[in-house]
């Protein structure tokens, strides 16, 4: 975090100063960044506050798939990418060939959420059952619960180059090919829209789309779907992707949010990373329903026993 701490010092005293040989400073100028569309609610909130504080700063976000976001970074089409994974060695090598060392900063603990239609009685699932659904050994809802209907589980995710599917492949179960009942739509909002209209659907979305309870759009989404509770083991306790369960790592589908910059000078990308990693930016992460990476999260256990 020395990189972030160094830029924070610059932010305190250079809101209007131009850096020699650079068209932008940590708090002014215009840059393009690429963002995994799954992270759009969080990134939009961070950009809004940052550009409200620093009115000479303009950040154009390109929301796309995780694969496209990183590809744009490597091709020098954007200054920074925000995804849920770090660069792999081959991607780092691409930048090193042009003498660039990527700055990669973890700014939040995120999660992948499963959602179902509000009329669906199946609101809990084990990780082994999820593996069965993703590999095609479980195709019907009554294979998960005897009380459910013998209808096909239609698994829907955000887009063909989905970061969520990549995460599940890397962390949960190898997926050479997805079953015929798995398909992509346009984005996370489209996943929610599909699930609320199809009782047989199982949606895969990023937690940030349903975690900010102060957001009116989130509340509309939550009224039209149910969030599935997950257990790591059979007969274990089921957890939904609430911040406390993410922080305690009780919720099984966890992933980190990374800000990746190819900036060679201390410019606007560096300033934005420093802001998101600062106390103010991390409070936005917390408000979004995710877990801040650079500040402690206080978890309070409530004693529900009656007073004697």
N, C-alpha and C positions, 0 to 999 in steps of 0.2 A: 504493500500500500504506500510505499515511499513516493511513487509517481503521483498518486492522488493527493498526498499531503503537500507535495511541492507545488502543485497547481492551485491548491486552496490558498496558499500564501499569495499567489499572483492575483487571484480573484478579489482579494480584499483591497487592492489598490490600483487596478488597471482597467477600470470599466470603460474608459474611452481611449486608451492609449493604443496606438498601432505598433506592431512589432516590425522592426526593420526587415524588409525583404518578404514580408508576409501580408496577405490581403485581409487577414482577420486576426483578432486577439482572442483570449479566453472568454471575453464577454461581448464581442461585437463581430459583425461580418455575416456572411451567408455560407452555409454548407449544406450538402445533401448527405443523408444517412439512410441506410437500408435497415429495415426492421422486420423480424419474423412477425407476420400478421397476428399470430396468436398472442403477442405481447402488446397489441395496439392500445388497449385501455390504459395500461400502466405508462407507456411511452408518451401517449397523448397528454396525460396529466403532468408528467415531468416537463415536457416541452412547453406546455401552457404556462406553468409557474416560472420556469427559467426565463422565457422570453418576456414575461410580464415584469420580472425584476430587471432584466437587461434588455431594454427596448431597442437597442441597436443590434441585437442578435437575432438571426433568422435561420431556423432549422427546417429544411424541407425533408420530411420523412417519406420514404418509399416503402409501403407495406406490401410484403410479398411472402413467398415461402422461405423457409430457413435456408434451403439450398441456394435459392436465387439471391438472398441477402448476402451470403458469403461470397458468391460468385461476383456480385457487383463490387464488393470490397476488393477482391483480388484483381479485378480488371481496372481498378482505380476510377470507377464510375461514382463512388461515394467515399467519403472520408472515414466513415465509421459504420459498423454493423452491430445490431443488437439481436442476440439469439439466445438459445438455451443450451449452447455447447461452446467449448473452446475450439480454436482451430486445431486441426490434426497436423501431423508432421509434414505431410505433402503440401498442405496449404501454407504453413509457415515457410517452407522452402521457396514457394512462389514469391513471397514478399522479400525473403532474404536475398534472392537473386538480384533484386533492385535495391539492395542495401537498406531494407526497412525491417525493423524489429517491431512486431505488433505489440501494442499495449492491451492486455486483456484483464479486465477488472470485473470481479463478481459483485453484483449489486443487489441481488435478491435470491431468496429460496422460493421457488415456484412449484407448481404441481400440475399434473394432468388429471382432469375430472371426467367421470362417466356420468351421463345424464340419460334419463328415460322419460317417457310420456307420463303425465300426472295420473293416468288411470292404470299404469302398470304396477302390479303388486310386488314385483321384484325390485327392491330398493337396496339390497345388499348382495355382495359378491366376494368370493375369495380370489386371491391372485391366481391360484390354480384354475379356477373357473374362467377367469379372464384369459389365461393362456389357451384354454380349450376353445374359447370363442374366436380368438385371433388366429389359431391354427386350423380351425374348421372341424375339430372333433366334437365341439358343441355348436349345434346349429339351430336348435329349437329352444324356446323359452321354457318348455316343460322339462328340459334336461337340467335346468338350473333349479327348478322348484316344481314339485308334483302338482301344486295348485294352479300353476300357470297354464296358459293355452299352448297348444302344439303348433304355434306359429313360428315362422322363420325369424331369427334375430337379424335385423338389418343394421349392420354396423356402419356408421357414417362418420367421416372425419373431414378436416377442413379443406385439404387440397392434395393433389397428387404427390407433391414433394413435401409432405407434411413433416414438420419437426416432431410432432407427437408420435407419428408412426416410427420415425427414426429412433426416437427415445425408447419406445416399447421394444423395438428390435434389438437395441443395444443393451437394455437393462432388464427386460422382462422375459422375452422369448425370441429366438432367432426367427425371422420371417422372410423366407426366400420368396414366397408369393403369398398374397392375401387370398382368403376364400372368396368365392363368387358373391357372397352376401355382404362383402365389405366394399364400400365405394366412397369416393371423394366428392365434395361439393365445392363451393367457391371460397368460403371462409368460415370462421367460427360462428358468426351471426347466422349464416346459412345452415350450419349444423343445428343450432338451437331452433331455428324456424322449422327444419325438417322434423326434428324430434317432437315438437309440440303438435304437429299435424299427423304423426304416424305412431299409433300405439305400440307397434312391434319394433320400433327403432331403439338402438343403443348408440348414443352420441359420445364422441371423444373431443373434448375442448380444453383450452387452457383455463386454469383456475381463475385467472384475473377477470374473465368475462362474467363471472357470477359471484365475485367475492367482495366487491365494494357495495355494502348495503346502503350507503348514503347516496348512491348514484341511482337516478330514476330509471335509467335503461336496465341496470342490473335487476332492480325490483320487478320490472315488467318481465324480464327473462325468468326470474325465479317463480313467478306466478304461473308460468306456462310449462314448467318442467320440474322433475324431481332429480336431486343429486344422489348418486349411489354411494353407499357406505362400503368401504373395502376392508378386508381382513387379510393379513399376511399368511395366516394358517387356518386350517379347518377347525371349527369350534372356537376360533379366537374372537377377540373383540373387534367390532367394525367401527371404522373411523371415516368421517367425511373430511374434505380438505379445508378445514378451518385453520386459521393461523397458528393456534396453539398446537394442533396435531401435526402441522407441518414443521414447526419449530422443534417439537419433541421427537420428530421423525417416526411418529406412530402411523401417519398416513403413508401408504406404500409407494405412491407414484410421485416421487420428488425429483426436481431438476433445478439447476441453477441458471440464473439470468446473467449473461455476459455482455459487457460493452467492449467491443474490439475496435481499436483505432489504428490506422496506418499513418497517422500524422507524424511528420518528422520534426516539426517545430511545435511550440506551445501555442496552439491556436484554439479555435472555437470548439473543436471536438474534445480537446483536453479540458477546456473549461466546463463543458457539459458533463463530462464524466466526473469531474471533481464535484460539481453541484449535486449530481445524483448520489454520489457516495458520501456527501456531507449530511449533517443532521437534518437539514431542511428537506433534502431529496429523499433521505431514508424514511422520513415521516410520511412522505407521499407513498412510498412503497408500503408502509404499514397501513395507511388509510385504504390502499387498494386491496387489502386483504391478503397480501403476501408477507413474507418474513424478511426484514431488513438484514443485509449481509454485514454491515459495518457498524451497527449499533445494537445493544442488547435489547431483547424482547422480554418484558416483565410478564410472567404468567402467574395469575392469581387463582388459587384453588379455593372454591367456595364450599364451605361446610353447610350442607343442606339439612343437617339434623335439627329437629325442633329444640327450642329453648326449654330447659327444665324449670 
